[in-house]
């Protein structure tokens, strides 16, 4: 392989265009060259082409059109929608590309297995974007557990705080609101967590049970006086924290009026301004009332996981939190570890001893995109391309499969009223 790595990009949404593409282009050794880009939105293709001086013949109107061409790069970054992954990855493998694939692999276990088998047959490097493994925060947590700091891990209690605004943005109004066209939320959002904690604890899951559903985001909870859209006469907006103006325009952290032109505003408008975001709220899906959308994915879910060694994990996903972050307590035979991504602290409490605090603020001060995980993932993927060596923490297809089986088993259990489901039933 040449010292300059050539990468094609299929899908220029938030993950492809705003997360992984800049991470690839920020590498200095080796340098990455954009070989081709594809998206169904011509404005996004034009924007990327102008920013990175890409010729017209390397710009395509769909992933299918790009993949119909002769092989154009060493690798391809696939960040299309969930149910498109199968067809795009299969075509990419057959074309000879190595692949960086946004999670989930597929919403269907059989398609996951077919991709895994084809990749083995072709000797293709496929890495799934479980970005949390690549953060300094969780690498430190993994290091502490691996050293036996708290002895044998017996119990894990973990929560993904989705954040009320993220729930409303992505899973009520947005692209992942309806599992009939995308994925169940426990897979789409939380295969990250299934992967992360199984990896940290060095555990393998045997069976799961799960409960959850839509508690709040439906017509039954629509306030009196609420309109179909947030702008233009809604009489309930004053007391509604999910009001689109409050989230996208005025929010102290993510509102465009306060200088945020990144996520989530870059999803609403290619170049976020007060004017472009206002227009998007007035006309697009992100200005719809959260109680009048076509969403069917859960807004809360709990999962109990039994490991093959008899240890257990309880996991909660909820959209009813102020912050979008993660928290975990890992309990072992010698002590416990509390890992709070929001405070950036890892606290070790050995039984009968004073706590030891690892404050990761300094290490994370320049981290962006999933606490630095986006950049870390891309760096390790490129190293894998160059060396051919699969590091222990790299989320290859084989590694990623268990997280998908656990999430799919959890969804099956939820739909069956919480009845336990063995992973063997979905494998």
Secondary structure, DSSP 8 states (H G I E B T S, - for coil): --SSEEEEEE--SIIIIIIIHHHHHT--SS-EEEEEEE-S-HHHHHHHHHHTT--GGGEESSHHHHHTSS--SSEEEE-S-GGGHHHHHHHHHHHT-EEEE-S-S-SSHHHHHHHHHHHHHHT--EEE--GGGGSHHHHHHHHHHHTTTTSSEEEEEEEEE--HHHHHHHHTSSTTS-TTTS--HHHHTTHHHHHHHHHHHT--EEEEEEEEE-SSSSGGG--TT--SBSSSS-SSGGG-TT-HIIIIII-TTT-GGGT--STTHHHH-TT--HHHHHHHHHHSGGGB-TTSS---S-SEEEEEEEETTS-EEEEEEES--SS-EEEEEEEESSEEEEEETTTTEEEEEETTS--EEEE-TTTTTT--TTTTHHHHHHHHHHHHHHH----TT--BHHHHHHHHHHHHHHHHHHHTTT--EEGGGT-
